[in-house]
Amino acid sequence: METVKDSGAAAGGASRDAVGGHGPPAATAPGETGRRGRVSHQRLAFAAMIFAVAMVFVDQTVVSVAAPSIVEELGLSSSGMQRVVNVYLLALAAFFALGGRLSDIFGHRRVVVAGTLVFVVSSVLCGSVPSGDFAESWLLIFRATQGLGAALVFPSALAVVVSVFPVDKRGRALALFYVLAGCLTALGPLVGGWLTAWTWRAVFWINLPVAVVALVLTALARVPDIRRRERVDVPGAVLVATGMGLNVFGIQRASVWGWTNPTTWACVIGGLVVLVLFCAYELRTDEPLIKLRVFRDRAFTADSLVLFFTMLAFVPVMFFASVYAQISLSASPHQAALYLLYFFVGFGLAAQWGGRILDKRGARPAMRLGTAIGCAGFALWAAKLTDLSAHDQWPYACLAGAGIGLLLSPASTDAVNRAIGASYGEVTGIIQTVRNYAGAVGMAVLGSVLTHVTADRILHTLTARGLPEGEAGGAARGIAEAITGQPDDRRPIGGGPAGEAMRGALQDVRMDFAEANQWVFYGMAIALGVAHLCTLLHPGTRVTAEDTAAAEDTAAAEGARQERTRH
């Protein structure tokens, strides 16, 4: 496990400061010049990684906006388009852990560059899909490789940011990193709407200039490339990718197959069984993909649990708030994106505060306060959804965003700081796997709740207007599936009593949908409440530069012992 540094890191320094913020400075010039050089190096590296992850975050939402245009031009079915959207998230979930481990073995900078190239080439190919019978398969293949590229980029980029900032400055640095990443996700619908007005293919092609900027900045920053002389755990990678992929696939398809369908549970439970086998294998292998002993650290486990329950709310809120705005508030996609900005204003302002709390007092105070504020914010926001007024909701949307912004960076940074032997790529891979898996669970579970409650409310609305219950039930399910799956402003078409009842009930349907969303947002508040209970498990200890140095020394000694044993 000896670490080595390639020639590209020469200007960055070979000291501990490159990975842990401890030891002599990396710059060669003394005094103030050296300090300015380190700051410039940090800023360039930070900017490079923001551009690298910009593609990843924008792509999570931008394609959904272009979906109607893609379906119309290529002749895809609605279920086919849903598979195109989901396969990206599926690949992310399956390969995050592998991406983090490869980052440690081959070097963070190299894996960022490799992942960026995989991502941008896949993006160009997605935008160049030919019309015809092969269109759906083409998109599925290259959306999957996009997800693979993203799984390589994000943990490696996060590891670079961690490695270039010392421990006492990481909180603020990662807080800004997550703020910018979150804002990029929220801007996805705005960017998608603007680009789709020209051509939907541009939502993929826009990644090319962004990737070029990211690669140029990465080269200019001359990011240190710390590597580990270890093997890639191929069996472990196959097991975790299969388990995560199967489990997330079952959760994603639950909204289509239904939670009572045996196929749904076969995928979900089968994936969990494979993940159990993965854990058993990892505990027996000498050089595992994931060192599960990191979970022996009580603080790391608490951080992971807090992040899991927080992501149950944070990832879904961007989708559900946007759809609510378009259906219940009759907002355009652009207006819905602006509605989301209320949430991100609170998120951005509180995130910097959370980073400062982490740097001065540790993660626990920020997590406790953030989960409490977030829980209250989502509950109050839910209560106001039936007012059908964005003006009445913005304070509570800001409050919900502030709660998550306050805790997200401290929980993530504290977990990464507790990396075993400064294996930042591996630990960021674990954390991102937890976050992405929680987001998939939240989307599936809350989506099912939304569809079920919406259908139930619309059924009552249609029967109250005199439609027979049997006919009203089918119409209610159809409306619920349509507006929860793809919002638009088209009026129901068709003749007969059902068509007339639906056209006359549009305003009532908007209220029905708002009432169904209350269940979803109260569910998010509950998730933050459980996250608050998880903060009680955190011992309240802090990771200092001295702790990082001691961990590195221990890891180096262990690595040397293993190297002697190997030879």
ChimeraX attribute file (.defattr): number of C-alpha atoms within 10 A of each C-alpha:
attribute: neighborCount
match mode: 1-to-1
recipient: residues
	/A:1	20
	/A:2	17
	/A:3	17
	/A:4	15
	/A:5	15
	/A:6	12
	/A:7	11
	/A:8	14
	/A:9	18
	/A:10	15
	/A:11	15
	/A:12	24
	/A:13	20
	/A:14	20
	/A:15	16
	/A:16	20
	/A:17	21
	/A:18	25
	/A:19	28
	/A:20	26
	/A:21	25
	/A:22	19
	/A:23	14
	/A:24	13
	/A:25	20
	/A:26	24
	/A:27	20
	/A:28	15
	/A:29	12
	/A:30	10
	/A:31	9
	/A:32	9
	/A:33	12
	/A:34	15
	/A:35	16
	/A:36	13
	/A:37	18
	/A:38	20
	/A:39	14
	/A:40	13
	/A:41	21
	/A:42	21
	/A:43	17
	/A:44	19
	/A:45	26
	/A:46	27
	/A:47	17
	/A:48	27
	/A:49	26
	/A:50	22
	/A:51	22
	/A:52	29
	/A:53	27
	/A:54	23
	/A:55	28
	/A:56	24
	/A:57	21
	/A:58	23
	/A:59	25
	/A:60	19
	/A:61	22
	/A:62	24
	/A:63	23
	/A:64	20
	/A:65	23
	/A:66	22
	/A:67	20
	/A:68	17
	/A:69	15
	/A:70	18
	/A:71	15
	/A:72	10
	/A:73	11
	/A:74	16
	/A:75	16
	/A:76	20
	/A:77	12
	/A:78	14
	/A:79	10
	/A:80	16
	/A:81	19
	/A:82	16
	/A:83	19
	/A:84	24
	/A:85	21
	/A:86	22
	/A:87	23
	/A:88	23
	/A:89	26
	/A:90	26
	/A:91	23
	/A:92	30
	/A:93	30
	/A:94	28
	/A:95	25
	/A:96	33
	/A:97	31
	/A:98	28
	/A:99	30
	/A:100	34
	/A:101	33
	/A:102	27
	/A:103	32
	/A:104	27
	/A:105	23
	/A:106	18
	/A:107	25
	/A:108	32
	/A:109	28
	/A:110	21
	/A:111	27
	/A:112	32
	/A:113	22
	/A:114	14
	/A:115	26
	/A:116	30
	/A:117	19
	/A:118	20
	/A:119	30
	/A:120	25
	/A:121	20
	/A:122	25
	/A:123	26
	/A:124	19
	/A:125	20
	/A:126	23
	/A:127	18
	/A:128	16
	/A:129	17
	/A:130	14
	/A:131	13
	/A:132	11
	/A:133	11
	/A:134	11
	/A:135	16
	/A:136	21
	/A:137	13
	/A:138	17
	/A:139	25
	/A:140	20
	/A:141	16
	/A:142	24
	/A:143	26
	/A:144	22
	/A:145	23
	/A:146	31
	/A:147	29
	/A:148	26
	/A:149	29
	/A:150	31
	/A:151	30
	/A:152	32
	/A:153	33
	/A:154	30
	/A:155	33
	/A:156	34
	/A:157	29
	/A:158	27
	/A:159	29
	/A:160	29
	/A:161	26
	/A:162	28
	/A:163	26
	/A:164	26
	/A:165	27
	/A:166	21
	/A:167	24
	/A:168	16
	/A:169	17
	/A:170	25
	/A:171	31
	/A:172	23
	/A:173	22
	/A:174	24
	/A:175	28
	/A:176	20
	/A:177	21
	/A:178	22
	/A:179	22
	/A:180	18
	/A:181	20
	/A:182	21
	/A:183	20
	/A:184	22
	/A:185	22
	/A:186	27
	/A:187	20
	/A:188	24
	/A:189	27
	/A:190	20
	/A:191	21
	/A:192	26
	/A:193	22
	/A:194	17
	/A:195	20
	/A:196	21
	/A:197	11
	/A:198	10
	/A:199	15
	/A:200	23
	/A:201	21
	/A:202	21
	/A:203	26
	/A:204	23
	/A:205	20
	/A:206	17
	/A:207	24
	/A:208	18
	/A:209	11
	/A:210	17
	/A:211	23
	/A:212	16
	/A:213	15
	/A:214	25
	/A:215	20
	/A:216	11
	/A:217	20
	/A:218	23
	/A:219	16
	/A:220	13
	/A:221	21
	/A:222	19
	/A:223	30
	/A:224	28
	/A:225	29
	/A:226	25
	/A:227	22
	/A:228	19
	/A:229	14
	/A:230	19
	/A:231	14
	/A:232	16
	/A:233	18
	/A:234	11
	/A:235	14
	/A:236	23
	/A:237	21
	/A:238	15
	/A:239	21
	/A:240	27
	/A:241	25
	/A:242	20
	/A:243	26
	/A:244	27
	/A:245	24
	/A:246	23
	/A:247	29
	/A:248	29
	/A:249	22
	/A:250	24
	/A:251	25
	/A:252	25
	/A:253	18
	/A:254	22
	/A:255	21
	/A:256	13
	/A:257	14
	/A:258	14
	/A:259	16
	/A:260	9
	/A:261	11
	/A:262	11
	/A:263	15
	/A:264	22
	/A:265	17
	/A:266	14
	/A:267	21
	/A:268	22
	/A:269	16
	/A:270	18
	/A:271	24
	/A:272	19
	/A:273	14
	/A:274	20
	/A:275	21
	/A:276	15
	/A:277	15
	/A:278	23
	/A:279	18
	/A:280	12
	/A:281	15
	/A:282	21
	/A:283	14
	/A:284	9
	/A:285	12
	/A:286	12
	/A:287	15
	/A:288	22
	/A:289	24
	/A:290	23
	/A:291	19
	/A:292	13
	/A:293	10
	/A:294	16
	/A:295	12
	/A:296	9
	/A:297	14
	/A:298	14
	/A:299	24
	/A:300	25
	/A:301	17
	/A:302	23
	/A:303	28
	/A:304	24
	/A:305	22
	/A:306	30
	/A:307	28
	/A:308	26
	/A:309	25
	/A:310	32
	/A:311	28
	/A:312	29
	/A:313	29
	/A:314	25
	/A:315	20
	/A:316	24
	/A:317	23
	/A:318	20
	/A:319	17
	/A:320	19
	/A:321	20
	/A:322	25
	/A:323	26
	/A:324	24
	/A:325	25
	/A:326	24
	/A:327	25
	/A:328	24
	/A:329	21
	/A:330	17
	/A:331	19
	/A:332	18
	/A:333	20
	/A:334	17
	/A:335	17
	/A:336	23
	/A:337	24
	/A:338	19
	/A:339	23
	/A:340	23
	/A:341	21
	/A:342	20
	/A:343	26
	/A:344	26
	/A:345	19
	/A:346	23
	/A:347	27
	/A:348	24
	/A:349	17
	/A:350	24
	/A:351	31
	/A:352	23
	/A:353	20
	/A:354	30
	/A:355	30
	/A:356	22
	/A:357	21
	/A:358	30
	/A:359	21
	/A:360	12
	/A:361	14
	/A:362	23
	/A:363	33
	/A:364	26
	/A:365	18
	/A:366	27
	/A:367	32
	/A:368	21
	/A:369	17
	/A:370	30
	/A:371	32
	/A:372	22
	/A:373	24
	/A:374	33
	/A:375	29
	/A:376	21
	/A:377	25
	/A:378	30
	/A:379	23
	/A:380	20
	/A:381	24
	/A:382	24
	/A:383	17
	/A:384	20
	/A:385	25
	/A:386	20
	/A:387	15
	/A:388	17
	/A:389	13
	/A:390	15
	/A:391	9
	/A:392	13
	/A:393	20
	/A:394	20
	/A:395	17
	/A:396	23
	/A:397	29
	/A:398	25
	/A:399	27
	/A:400	33
	/A:401	30
	/A:402	27
	/A:403	30
	/A:404	33
	/A:405	34
	/A:406	33
	/A:407	35
	/A:408	30
	/A:409	31
	/A:410	32
	/A:411	29
	/A:412	25
	/A:413	27
	/A:414	25
	/A:415	26
	/A:416	25
	/A:417	24
	/A:418	21
	/A:419	21
	/A:420	18
	/A:421	20
	/A:422	23
	/A:423	25
	/A:424	30
	/A:425	33
	/A:426	29
	/A:427	28
	/A:428	30
	/A:429	29
	/A:430	25
	/A:431	26
	/A:432	25
	/A:433	24
	/A:434	20
	/A:435	25
	/A:436	23
	/A:437	25
	/A:438	24
	/A:439	25
	/A:440	24
	/A:441	22
	/A:442	27
	/A:443	23
	/A:444	21
	/A:445	20
	/A:446	24
	/A:447	22
	/A:448	20
	/A:449	18
	/A:450	25
	/A:451	23
	/A:452	17
	/A:453	21
	/A:454	27
	/A:455	26
	/A:456	17
	/A:457	19
	/A:458	27
	/A:459	26
	/A:460	16
	/A:461	20
	/A:462	24
	/A:463	17
	/A:464	13
	/A:465	14
	/A:466	12
	/A:467	20
	/A:468	14
	/A:469	15
	/A:470	10
	/A:471	14
	/A:472	25
	/A:473	19
	/A:474	13
	/A:475	20
	/A:476	27
	/A:477	17
	/A:478	12
	/A:479	20
	/A:480	23
	/A:481	19
	/A:482	13
	/A:483	19
	/A:484	19
	/A:485	15
	/A:486	15
	/A:487	19
	/A:488	16
	/A:489	11
	/A:490	6
	/A:491	10
	/A:492	15
	/A:493	10
	/A:494	11
	/A:495	9
	/A:496	7
	/A:497	15
	/A:498	21
	/A:499	15
	/A:500	14
	/A:501	21
	/A:502	25
	/A:503	15
	/A:504	14
	/A:505	16
	/A:506	15
	/A:507	12
	/A:508	16
	/A:509	25
	/A:510	22
	/A:511	22
	/A:512	24
	/A:513	26
	/A:514	25
	/A:515	22
	/A:516	24
	/A:517	28
	/A:518	22
	/A:519	18
	/A:520	26
	/A:521	27
	/A:522	20
	/A:523	22
	/A:524	29
	/A:525	28
	/A:526	21
	/A:527	24
	/A:528	34
	/A:529	20
	/A:530	18
	/A:531	29
	/A:532	24
	/A:533	16
	/A:534	21
	/A:535	24
	/A:536	13
	/A:537	17
	/A:538	21
	/A:539	14
	/A:540	14
	/A:541	12
	/A:542	17
	/A:543	17
	/A:544	18
	/A:545	17
	/A:546	14
	/A:547	16
	/A:548	24
	/A:549	20
	/A:550	13
	/A:551	18
	/A:552	20
	/A:553	14
	/A:554	14
	/A:555	19
	/A:556	16
	/A:557	14
	/A:558	15
	/A:559	19
	/A:560	15
	/A:561	13
	/A:562	14
	/A:563	14
	/A:564	9
	/A:565	8
	/A:566	7
	/A:567	5
